[in-house]
Amino acid sequence: MSGQVDPNDRFHAARRHSEIAIRRLRTIPEGGGRADLPDNPVFDCHRDHKGHYDIYGRMWWDQVAPTQTSWCTNVTRGRFAHPVQDRAITLREAMLLQTFPPTAELRGGVEAMALQVGNAAPGLLAQRIGEQIAAMEEVSRSGGAPVGLAVADAKIESSAYAFLVALHSLCSPFRCHSVGSVGVERVASYCVAISSRLWRARVAG
């Protein structure tokens, strides 16, 4: 709960919330947000405002987590409330969503450490990209066509091109907790467009 600290893990420490913040959180169901708050309290800056519904947002147990930002332990800055407990997620929970190792450590004050988490690229995402690049390089060296493209008997010699195709192959099925499905789909679409242009250029040349 608010203010609690795991005696065995200093990064698994719940942010201390004000009484009014806790009362607000109690009214919000799993997956809910500021739209679920009663008329009183309500934020003056949000009166008659459509948008920013993730403020005071709770995460879900069974859905993709939101993008972890530098405010990932602050419920007033996004969907960073625990699914059922009346508190923001802890630094440790945010790190786990970013696929940090369970024993990873951070340095600095709370805000500085949250910034480190929010600015990090998920380790698992980097691993998956690396695996796809290695697989594409193997296909390239064997003279085969890139996975997912209906073009045969062509050899890929460009590492940049192989990377784009690999990233597309990765992003299509992959949903990273911290990047979120929308961001991944945008990256995948971008990779499709760029890789298609490169492929056409190579075939034409």
C-alpha positions, 0 to 999 in steps of 0.5 A: 500500500501507499508508503510501504517498503519491501525490507528485502528490496529498496526499489520495491517501495510504494510512493507515499500518496496524500489522503486525497490521492488515495481516496481518488484511487479507491474510486477507480476500477482496474483499467479505469482512469480519471473519467471514473472519478466522481464529480467531486473531486475533479481537477479544474484543469480537466473540466470540460476537457476531453483527453488525458484519460490515463491520469490516475489510470489503473493498469490491467492484470491481463493486458499490455502495460502502458509505456513506461515514462520518466513519471512511471511512479506518479499516478498524476502523470499517466496510467501508473496505478497498480491494478488493484492496490491504491498506489502507483507502481514501484520502481521495481515493478516498472523495471520488471515491465521494462524487462530489467533483470530482477536484481537490477539496481539504479542510482540517484533520487527517486525522480532520477531513477524513474527517469532511468527506467523511462528512458531505457530500451527494454532488454527483451526488445533488444534481445529479440531484435538481435535474434532476428538480425542474426537469423536474417544474416544467416538467410542472407549468407545462404543466398535466400530471400528475407522472411516475409517477402515473396521474392526468391533467389536474391541475396541481401548484402546490406546490413541496414536492409537486413536490420529493417527486415528483421525489425519488421519481422520482430514487430509484427507479432511482438507486443512489448510491455513498455513500448505498447501495441500502437508504438510497435505497429507504427515501427512495423509499418515504417519498416515495411515501407522502408524495406519495400523501397530498398528491396525494389531498388535492389531488384531494379539495380 
